[in-house]
Amino acid sequence: MASVFVLQHVHSREDGNEDVKFIGVYSSREKADGAVARLSHLPGFSDAPDGFHVDEYRVDRDQWVDGYVVTENA
């Protein structure tokens, strides 16, 4: 079964929030890793080099299958 590789960058801010950047979808892990290499020295990304995340997703499959529960903020 075919897979794609999703690249995101997460930067934790001082206020506790996360700044998430969706970078792209790649046909191989190698191509996603190449994007990390190209981007890792650019402004912002270079401040949080460990923020890159590559996740593999199978094509034509549900990725979230457990439902969810909405909770009220206290």
Long-range contacts (C-beta under 8 A, 24 or more apart in sequence): 1-58, 1-59, 1-60, 1-61, 2-58, 2-59, 2-60, 3-56, 3-57, 3-58, 3-59, 4-56, 4-57, 4-59, 5-29, 5-31, 5-32, 5-54, 5-55, 5-56, 5-57, 6-32, 6-54, 6-55, 6-56, 6-57, 7-32, 7-35, 7-36, 7-52, 7-53, 7-54, 8-52, 8-53, 8-55, 9-39, 9-45, 9-48, 9-51, 9-52, 9-53, 10-48, 10-51, 10-53, 11-44, 11-47, 11-48, 11-51, 12-48, 12-51, 29-54, 29-56
